[in-house]
Protein backbone atom coordinates (compact mmCIF):
# COMPACT_ATOMS: atom_id res chain seq x y z
CA UNK A 1 0.00 0.00 0.00
CA UNK A 2 2.90 2.33 0.62
CA UNK A 3 3.90 2.18 -3.08
CA UNK A 4 0.37 3.03 -4.23
CA UNK A 5 0.28 6.07 -1.94
CA UNK A 6 3.58 7.33 -3.34
CA UNK A 7 2.33 6.85 -6.89
CA UNK A 8 -0.76 8.98 -6.24
CA UNK A 9 1.33 11.67 -4.55
CA UNK A 10 3.71 11.71 -7.51
CA UNK A 11 0.83 11.81 -9.99
CA UNK A 12 -0.85 14.66 -8.08
CA UNK A 13 2.35 16.72 -8.07
CA UNK A 14 2.88 16.15 -11.81
CA UNK A 15 -0.73 17.02 -12.55
CA UNK A 16 -0.47 20.29 -10.64
CA UNK A 17 2.77 21.25 -12.38
CA UNK A 18 1.55 20.51 -15.89
CA UNK A 19 -1.91 22.01 -15.42
CA UNK A 20 -0.33 25.34 -14.39
CA UNK A 21 1.97 25.30 -17.41
CA UNK A 22 -1.04 24.59 -19.64
CA UNK A 23 -3.03 27.46 -18.15
CA UNK A 24 -0.25 30.00 -18.55
CA UNK A 25 0.54 28.90 -22.09
CA UNK A 26 -2.91 29.94 -23.36
CA UNK A 27 -2.57 33.69 -22.75
CA UNK A 28 -1.84 35.12 -26.20
CA UNK A 29 -2.26 38.35 -28.14
CA UNK A 30 -3.83 38.65 -31.57
CA UNK A 31 -3.48 41.93 -33.43
CA UNK A 32 -4.05 43.18 -36.93
CA UNK A 33 -5.61 45.72 -39.23
CA UNK A 34 -8.91 45.51 -41.10
CA UNK A 35 -8.93 47.27 -44.47
CA UNK A 36 -11.16 47.34 -47.54
CA UNK A 37 -9.80 44.97 -50.18
CA UNK A 38 -10.36 47.38 -53.08
CA UNK A 39 -9.73 50.84 -51.64
CA UNK A 40 -7.18 49.82 -48.97
CA UNK A 41 -8.98 52.18 -46.54
CA UNK A 42 -9.18 51.11 -42.87
CA UNK A 43 -12.57 49.93 -41.62
CA UNK A 44 -13.39 51.86 -38.44
CA UNK A 45 -15.53 49.97 -35.93
CA UNK A 46 -15.26 46.50 -37.46
CA UNK A 47 -16.00 43.70 -35.00
CA UNK A 48 -13.36 41.05 -34.39
CA UNK A 49 -14.36 38.03 -32.29
CA UNK A 50 -12.45 34.88 -31.30
CA UNK A 51 -14.59 31.97 -32.50
CA UNK A 52 -16.42 30.10 -29.76
CA UNK A 53 -15.71 32.74 -27.09
CA UNK A 54 -16.89 36.13 -25.93
CA UNK A 55 -13.38 37.58 -26.40
CA UNK A 56 -13.26 40.29 -29.03
CA UNK A 57 -12.42 43.83 -30.02
CA UNK A 58 -13.50 46.68 -32.26
CA UNK A 59 -11.13 48.34 -34.70
CA UNK A 60 -9.90 51.86 -34.02
CA UNK A 61 -9.76 54.85 -36.39
CA UNK A 62 -6.85 53.25 -38.28
CA UNK A 63 -8.56 49.83 -38.54
CA UNK A 64 -6.24 48.30 -35.92
CA UNK A 65 -7.28 45.89 -33.19
CA UNK A 66 -5.61 44.02 -30.33
CA UNK A 67 -7.10 41.04 -28.48
CA UNK A 68 -5.53 39.63 -25.30
CA UNK A 69 -6.86 36.56 -23.60
CA UNK A 70 -7.06 32.89 -22.87
CA UNK A 71 -7.35 31.76 -26.48
CA UNK A 72 -7.07 28.04 -27.08
CA UNK A 73 -7.90 28.04 -30.79
CA UNK A 74 -6.93 31.28 -32.51
CA UNK A 75 -9.67 31.53 -35.13
CA UNK A 76 -11.06 35.06 -35.51
CA UNK A 77 -14.28 36.19 -37.14
CA UNK A 78 -14.41 39.65 -38.65
CA UNK A 79 -17.65 41.45 -39.42
CA UNK A 80 -18.59 44.91 -40.65
CA UNK A 81 -21.87 46.37 -41.84
CA UNK A 82 -22.23 45.99 -45.60
CA UNK A 83 -19.40 43.41 -45.89
CA UNK A 84 -19.39 39.63 -45.84
CA UNK A 85 -18.31 38.09 -42.52
CA UNK A 86 -14.91 36.39 -42.74
CA UNK A 87 -13.27 33.70 -40.64
CA UNK A 88 -9.47 33.70 -40.43
CA UNK A 89 -7.23 31.03 -38.88
RAKA-V523305 format. One record per residue. N is the residue number from 1. RES is the residue in three letters. OMEGA is omega in radians with two decimals (none if undefined). D_FIRST is the distance of its C-alpha to the first C-alpha in Angstrom with 1 decimal. Layout:
n={N,N}
res={RES,RES}
omega={OMEGA,OMEGA}
d_first={D_FIRST,D_FIRST}
This chain:
n={1,2,3,4,5,6,7,8,9,10,11,12,13,14,15,16,17,18,19,20,21,22,23,24,25,26,27,28,29,30,31,32,33,34,35,36,37,38,39,40,41,42,43,44,45,46,47,48,49,50,51,52,53,54,55,56,57,58,59,60,61,62,63,64,65,66,67,68,69,70,71,72,73,74,75,76,77,78,79,80,81,82,83,84,85,86,87,88,89}
res={UNK,UNK,UNK,UNK,UNK,UNK,UNK,UNK,UNK,UNK,UNK,UNK,UNK,UNK,UNK,UNK,UNK,UNK,UNK,UNK,UNK,UNK,UNK,UNK,UNK,UNK,UNK,UNK,UNK,UNK,UNK,UNK,UNK,UNK,UNK,UNK,UNK,UNK,UNK,UNK,UNK,UNK,UNK,UNK,UNK,UNK,UNK,UNK,UNK,UNK,UNK,UNK,UNK,UNK,UNK,UNK,UNK,UNK,UNK,UNK,UNK,UNK,UNK,UNK,UNK,UNK,UNK,UNK,UNK,UNK,UNK,UNK,UNK,UNK,UNK,UNK,UNK,UNK,UNK,UNK,UNK,UNK,UNK,UNK,UNK,UNK,UNK,UNK,UNK}
omega={-3.13,3.14,3.12,3.11,3.11,3.13,-3.13,3.08,3.13,3.13,3.14,3.12,3.12,3.13,3.14,-3.14,-3.08,3.11,3.08,3.09,3.14,-3.12,-3.13,-3.09,-3.06,-3.13,-3.14,3.11,3.05,3.11,3.12,3.13,3.11,3.14,3.05,-3.08,-3.06,-3.05,-3.10,3.09,3.10,3.09,-3.11,3.08,3.06,3.14,3.10,-3.08,3.05,-3.05,3.09,-3.13,3.00,-3.14,-3.13,-3.14,3.05,-3.11,3.14,-3.08,3.11,-3.13,-3.10,3.05,3.05,3.09,3.04,3.05,3.10,-3.02,-3.09,-3.12,-3.02,3.02,-3.12,3.10,3.13,3.11,-3.14,-3.11,3.13,3.14,3.07,3.09,-3.14,3.09,-3.07,3.11,none}
d_first={0.0,3.8,5.4,5.2,6.4,8.8,10.0,11.0,12.6,14.4,15.5,16.8,18.7,20.2,21.2,22.9,24.8,26.0,26.9,29.1,30.8,31.5,33.1,35.3,36.4,38.1,40.7,43.9,47.6,50.1,53.7,57.0,60.5,62.0,65.5,68.0,68.1,71.9,73.1,70.2,70.5,67.3,66.2,65.9,63.5,61.6,58.2,55.2,51.9,48.5,47.9,45.4,45.3,47.6,47.8,51.4,54.6,58.3,60.5,62.8,66.5,65.9,63.6,60.5,57.1,53.7,50.5,47.3,44.1,40.7,42.0,39.6,42.4,45.6,48.2,51.1,53.8,57.2,59.9,63.4,66.2,68.5,66.1,63.6,60.0,58.1,54.4,53.5,50.3}
